[in-house]
Amino acid sequence: MDKIRKALHGQRPLSPSYEPLNTDANAHTGEESSKTDPPQPASSWLEYAIFVFLGVAMLWAWNMFLAASPYFQHRFSSSAYLLTHFLSYITFVSTITNLVSVTLLAHLQRSASYPQRIITSLCLNLVCFTLLALSTTLFRSISPEAYFAFLMLMVFTASLATGLCQNGVFAYAAGFGVPRYTQGIMTGHGIAGVLPCIAQIVSVLSVSRDDEPKTGVGQQESSKSAFVYFLTATAISFFTLFAFLYHLRCHGPSRQYKTTIETVADGVDTAQDETEEAAERKVVSMWTLFRKLRYLSLAVFLSFAITMFFPIFTQQILSIRPADTAPRLFQPDCFIPLGFLLWNAGDLAGRVITGFPRLTSLIQYPRVLFLLSILRVVFIPLYLLCNVKAKGAVVESDVFYLVGVQFLFGLSNGYLGSSCMMGAGQCVEKEEREAAGGFMGLMLVGGLTVGSLLSFLAA
């Protein structure tokens, strides 16, 4: 009997011998995915598209301010000082507000709700650009000084929203541990730069040259065109907000984040969930993150600092063809936006390239990325070989300027910036990825701020 019992006892685990392996594996996978890396669902391309839209919404506000500059010139035409300096004030208020907000948010990790920061930023953009759209028809009779104060308030609000979005989106995407999502955000940045340039060129070409003296202002300077610009930004923010809420709803318990909507639906106390999430989140100091990401963080800082010189030169360089005989596309009102378009097209191409695994091998070599970011400084003297302020070009070729300088300069920015942001999550522990994403966003904004201040030297 003892032998029979031993035999039965020894054979008992044989029947389920494969089940614990599957069950444990599934449980382990579920635990890991709920805390760090969620599984890649079949709808990953949809999720990728949502992160692309988040990237578009993040920078669409800034590009709309630039695209609407002819309209602002019309509003400030009666004030010589504001007409000359309004763009400098927009840049200053935007970069400083963005830097301060991202810096403060980067230190608030333990109680951070990154999805809530994203939602708040999109709502701020909705309010900001709705008011700007209404101002094109309701506030047309106010003084330039009053409109300038209103504009600065809108720039401050949009920049605060951008800071919330940058910190929230990069940290949220890094928490997935999927570099492709970060690449989608960077691609969205490139799209946000290309589309306004195309709209500007199309609007200029759509106005007959014979009609320009009669209209007094171009189509872009009209209130109707400005209304369309701001309303488009509002629509982008609304669509992105809807898509992001859908994304949060679909993930539900499989994601470590719990939104207010999900919490109410599940009947769980919000405060309790936030307390538990805060307790589980690991707080990482800025110095610790810098030590682990020193080459990648410095690379993205230098890359975007050097990049900020391109808007100054792009507004100064004209075609080598005489203005009176050149085709319409090479006239200053189209050639300058064309220069912006080629740069942003290269930037977009560089960001898209990083979506192909075979072309992202440099992510494994942070020092090489850091070195390449330093070498980008050679593009600055290349601008001096072009037709700056119509004083003549050393290299008399528009192709050299548009392709050899603008497109390649943008290409290097998109590729290096995206590679650095994607590689950050692979250089830290899983529980540090969120903080690493926020820290890299801070270094990116810091580079933009320093670069915008240094670019005044080239003006």
Secondary structure as UniProt FT lines:
FT   HELIX           2..11
FT   HELIX           12..14
FT   TURN            15..16
FT   HELIX           19..35
FT   TURN            42..43
FT   HELIX           44..67
FT   HELIX           69..75
FT   TURN            76..78
FT   HELIX           80..107
FT   TURN            110..111
FT   HELIX           114..138
FT   TURN            140..141
FT   HELIX           144..176
FT   HELIX           179..205
FT   TURN            209..211
FT   HELIX           212..215
FT   HELIX           219..221
FT   HELIX           223..251
FT   HELIX           252..254
FT   HELIX           260..266
FT   HELIX           270..280
FT   HELIX           286..292
FT   HELIX           294..307
FT   TURN            308..309
FT   HELIX           310..316
FT   TURN            323..325
FT   HELIX           328..330
FT   HELIX           332..353
FT   TURN            354..355
FT   HELIX           357..359
FT   HELIX           361..364
FT   HELIX           366..375
FT   HELIX           376..378
FT   HELIX           379..383
FT   TURN            384..385
FT   TURN            389..390
FT   HELIX           398..399
FT   HELIX           400..407
FT   HELIX           408..424
FT   TURN            425..426
FT   HELIX           430..432
FT   HELIX           433..454
FT   HELIX           455..457
//
